[in-house]
Amino acid sequence: MQEETQSQFQQRIFDQYFDSLARYAEARLGRRNRRVADGEDVALSALGSFFDRYGETSVREIKSDDSLWPLIVTIVHRKALNQVRREAQLKRGGGDVRGDSVLSEVPVEADVRWDSTPDGVVESLEAVNLLLAELPPELAEIANRRLEGYTNAEIAALIGCSVATIERRLKLIRSVWTQASV
């Protein structure tokens, strides 16, 4: 059996994962951050980082493509999160710079099982985006921060309100989402 070359390996990985990774990154970025980089940009950057880091090692040592998905989607996830953070920096307008074609949508950080299939991960993020779209922007921001793992106290400090207010708003968010899923 002929051994796979590095370029063949890279092409096979690109063909197998790119579309799912780009969709995942699009869902992760939300609509707000697509003007600077879209899902395809993030997916290409992640695959480039993967190939730079693992390069020829991957061709020789990786026996199963099943072990690649969790690694590569984690790289995409982190790159998308970094892109969102970069765009939210004050020197770039604090995330408030928008053009005509951009709708206000908050980025999503979901509790996704990385061992899911590529389509399963993307579908779960798309479902979270749909739920966030049900909320007014101020509640969507709170829900998004909570999904990112911020505590109620941290969210209160970031938004400039009391912890009790955050708890009430989270209760309201749960109510809206419960009605949306009925």
Backbone torsions as a table, in degrees:
resi	resn	phi	psi	omega
1	MET	NA	131.8	-177.9
2	GLN	-75.5	135.8	-180.0
3	GLU	-77.0	140.3	-178.5
4	GLU	-72.5	134.6	177.1
5	THR	-80.5	166.9	-179.7
6	GLN	-61.0	-44.3	-178.5
7	SER	-67.3	-35.8	176.4
8	GLN	-65.9	-40.9	178.1
9	PHE	-61.4	-48.2	-179.1
10	GLN	-62.2	-42.3	179.0
11	GLN	-63.6	-41.7	179.5
12	ARG	-63.9	-43.8	179.1
13	ILE	-64.9	-43.2	178.1
14	PHE	-59.4	-50.3	-178.4
15	ASP	-61.8	-37.8	-175.6
16	GLN	-75.2	-37.7	-169.4
17	TYR	-113.2	-20.6	-168.0
18	PHE	-56.8	-49.4	-176.7
19	ASP	-59.3	-45.5	179.5
20	SER	-65.9	-39.3	179.0
21	LEU	-66.2	-40.0	179.1
22	ALA	-65.3	-42.4	177.1
23	ARG	-63.7	-40.9	178.0
24	TYR	-61.3	-46.5	-179.1
25	ALA	-64.2	-39.7	177.5
26	GLU	-59.1	-46.0	179.4
27	ALA	-65.0	-36.0	-178.5
28	ARG	-71.0	-38.7	-178.3
29	LEU	-72.8	-32.3	-173.2
30	GLY	74.0	175.8	-176.7
31	ARG	-74.9	-26.1	-173.9
32	ARG	-60.4	-39.1	-169.7
33	ASN	-99.9	12.5	-175.5
34	ARG	-79.8	-10.2	-179.0
35	ARG	-71.7	-32.9	-177.9
36	VAL	-90.3	-46.8	179.6
37	ALA	-147.6	134.8	177.7
38	ASP	-104.3	-174.7	-177.0
39	GLY	-60.1	-37.0	179.0
40	GLU	-65.8	-39.5	177.9
41	ASP	-61.1	-44.5	-179.4
42	VAL	-66.1	-43.8	180.0
43	ALA	-63.2	-42.6	177.5
44	LEU	-62.8	-42.7	178.6
45	SER	-62.3	-41.9	-179.9
46	ALA	-65.6	-45.1	178.1
47	LEU	-64.1	-38.5	176.1
48	GLY	-61.1	-43.5	177.7
49	SER	-64.0	-41.4	178.5
50	PHE	-61.0	-47.5	-178.9
51	PHE	-67.3	-37.2	177.2
52	ASP	-62.9	-42.6	-175.3
53	ARG	-75.9	-43.6	-172.6
54	TYR	-105.5	-21.8	174.1
55	GLY	25.4	-120.2	-177.7
56	GLU	-66.5	-27.8	178.2
57	THR	-54.9	-40.7	-177.6
58	SER	-62.5	-41.3	-177.2
59	VAL	-61.8	-41.5	-175.6
60	ARG	-83.9	-39.0	-167.3
61	GLU	-100.2	-24.2	-177.2
62	ILE	-85.2	116.4	-176.3
63	LYS	-89.9	-28.6	-173.9
64	SER	-132.5	135.5	176.3
65	ASP	-68.1	-18.9	178.6
66	ASP	-60.6	-30.5	-178.8
67	SER	-80.6	-12.6	-178.2
68	LEU	-81.4	-38.8	-175.0
69	TRP	-54.7	-52.0	-178.8
70	PRO	-59.4	-37.5	-179.9
71	LEU	-67.5	-49.7	-175.8
72	ILE	-69.1	-39.1	-180.0
73	VAL	-68.6	-30.0	175.6
74	THR	-66.3	-40.2	177.3
75	ILE	-63.1	-45.0	178.5
76	VAL	-61.5	-44.8	-179.6
77	HIS	-56.8	-47.6	-178.6
78	ARG	-68.3	-38.8	178.7
79	LYS	-66.6	-39.2	177.4
80	ALA	-65.1	-43.6	178.3
81	LEU	-61.6	-42.0	177.5
82	ASN	-63.6	-37.8	177.9
83	GLN	-64.0	-44.3	178.3
84	VAL	-60.9	-45.5	179.7
85	ARG	-63.9	-41.5	-179.6
86	ARG	-60.3	-43.4	-179.2
87	GLU	-72.0	-21.3	-179.5
88	ALA	-88.0	-2.7	-179.7
89	GLN	-66.8	146.7	-178.2
90	LEU	-57.9	-38.2	-178.5
91	LYS	-68.2	-10.6	175.4
92	ARG	-111.2	19.8	176.6
93	GLY	96.6	6.3	177.7
94	GLY	62.3	24.6	-180.0
95	GLY	82.0	2.5	-177.2
96	ASP	-96.7	-0.6	179.5
97	VAL	-81.9	121.9	-178.2
98	ARG	-135.8	148.3	174.4
99	GLY	-103.6	-179.3	-177.6
100	ASP	-62.3	-33.5	-173.3
101	SER	-88.8	1.1	-173.9
102	VAL	-101.6	128.3	175.1
103	LEU	-95.4	150.1	-179.5
104	SER	-79.1	111.3	178.3
105	GLU	-139.3	133.1	-179.0
106	VAL	-85.2	149.0	177.7
107	PRO	-68.8	160.7	-174.4
108	VAL	-117.1	135.9	170.8
109	GLU	-123.7	100.4	-175.1
110	ALA	-102.1	158.7	175.1
111	ASP	-85.4	86.9	-172.5
112	VAL	-103.6	138.1	174.7
113	ARG	-79.3	116.8	-176.0
114	TRP	-72.8	-13.8	177.8
115	ASP	-90.4	4.3	175.2
116	SER	-68.2	168.9	174.3
117	THR	-71.1	158.3	177.8
118	PRO	-54.2	-44.1	-179.2
119	ASP	-67.2	-34.5	178.6
120	GLY	-64.5	-40.2	178.7
121	VAL	-65.0	-46.2	-179.3
122	VAL	-63.5	-42.9	180.0
123	GLU	-62.3	-40.2	-179.7
124	SER	-66.9	-37.2	177.5
125	LEU	-70.0	-36.5	176.7
126	GLU	-64.8	-36.9	177.6
127	ALA	-64.8	-40.5	178.3
128	VAL	-65.1	-41.6	177.6
129	ASN	-60.3	-40.1	178.2
130	LEU	-63.8	-40.5	177.7
131	LEU	-65.6	-41.0	178.6
132	LEU	-64.3	-33.2	-179.9
133	ALA	-67.2	-19.9	177.9
134	GLU	-74.1	-13.8	-173.0
135	LEU	-101.4	150.1	169.8
136	PRO	-65.0	155.9	-174.7
137	PRO	-52.8	-40.6	-177.7
138	GLU	-68.1	-34.5	176.6
139	LEU	-76.3	-35.6	177.6
140	ALA	-62.4	-37.2	177.9
141	GLU	-63.4	-43.0	179.0
142	ILE	-64.8	-45.7	179.7
143	ALA	-61.4	-42.7	-179.6
144	ASN	-63.4	-44.8	178.9
145	ARG	-61.6	-39.1	179.3
146	ARG	-65.4	-41.6	177.4
147	LEU	-64.5	-28.7	177.3
148	GLU	-75.7	-8.3	176.1
149	GLY	100.9	6.4	176.4
150	TYR	-69.0	145.5	174.9
151	THR	-79.3	165.3	177.9
152	ASN	-59.7	-39.2	179.7
153	ALA	-65.4	-40.3	178.6
154	GLU	-65.7	-41.5	179.2
155	ILE	-63.9	-43.3	179.2
156	ALA	-59.2	-42.4	179.6
157	ALA	-66.3	-40.3	-179.7
158	LEU	-66.9	-39.4	-176.0
159	ILE	-87.1	-25.1	179.5
160	GLY	87.6	44.4	176.9
161	CYS	-142.2	-176.9	-177.7
162	SER	-84.7	160.7	176.8
163	VAL	-63.1	-37.4	178.6
164	ALA	-60.8	-38.1	177.6
165	THR	-63.5	-43.6	178.6
166	ILE	-62.0	-43.5	179.6
167	GLU	-62.1	-41.4	177.3
168	ARG	-63.6	-42.4	-179.3
169	ARG	-68.3	-35.7	176.0
170	LEU	-65.1	-36.7	176.0
171	LYS	-63.9	-41.9	177.5
172	LEU	-63.9	-41.3	178.5
173	ILE	-60.6	-46.2	178.8
174	ARG	-59.8	-39.2	178.7
175	SER	-64.1	-46.2	179.1
176	VAL	-61.8	-43.8	-178.6
177	TRP	-68.5	-35.7	177.9
178	THR	-64.2	-43.5	178.2
179	GLN	-66.3	-34.8	179.8
180	ALA	-68.6	-30.3	-177.4
181	SER	-87.7	-5.8	-179.7
182	VAL	-80.2	NA	NA
